[in-house]
């Protein structure tokens, strides 16, 4: 049995998959298994992966009908035999030190979150901009620190992705944590981490840069219009709120309200506005206040969650049901979440 199971969903990734597998094979920590789950690809990606698997017994390939990245990862979790779980995507670059750094810091912690590099790429694969995220080499073990991680209190994106993390399979199995297959256009990583962190007592955030995430304009899910944006937002926030209250009661209602409002803006901008702008905003308005009540104030939302001046302006206008120019909301959504 391998120490770490790496789960890699594959869908029409023939252009990238050889390089990604090569990056795994160059890991300085070698006790791993790579589970490639082909999600009904229509290109040559699976064939390329098969050739690599024929020469490396640590690589295993599974096939399924197309169902999205969540169902592919869930099959990988079902097949995984390692003590720890890591995730990578087909078109990114796990750095050679990834597994060695992650397992070095797991110890008696339930989760390790490592630093990451984000490259914004244009249509020709040219790097437009690079962001580096480091997390300060700290262990979170108090209630307020765990909640702060779940709600992205520091706005450092540390809880937003799964491929810079190392998870304990026992926690996943014992709590039956899976990727929510409702999601097809994003939010699945945030939802998984939120649920996993709600079961954690110690989280280790480290500065080591272990992964290069490549966000491609028009290709990456996060850059696309989502015609299910409102439904996904409603589903995720309802489920997250239930998880938070399930562990901590109603102590952090205001903090979660601020968190939910930040994601409301981002979700709103991902909608298909060929339908009615006013109707879409009304849906968000009615749902948000169904969760938190119509008397919620910006001061309550700001408690333990950073709400900058642009957020405050947007919230006040939103609360007054003043229908904002879309450009203002897009500007405010550029604030790092």
Secondary structure, DSSP 4 states (H G I P E B T S, - for coil): --SEEEEEEESS-TTTHHHHHHHHHT-S---EEEEEEEES--SSHHHHHHHHHHT-TTEEEEEE----HHHHHHHHHHH--SSEEEEE-TTSEE-TTHHHHHHHTTTT-SEEEEEEEEEEE-TTS-EEEEEEE---SEEE-SHHHHHHHHTTTT-S-TTS-STTEEEEHHHHHHTT----TT-SSS-HHHHHHHHHHTT-S-EEEEEEEEEEEEEETTTSGGGS--TTHHHHHHHHHHHHHHHHHHHHTTTTHHHHHHHHHHHHHHHHHTS-TTS-HHHHHHHHHHHHHHHH-TT--HHHHTTTS---HHHHHHHHHHHTT----HHHHHHHHTS--
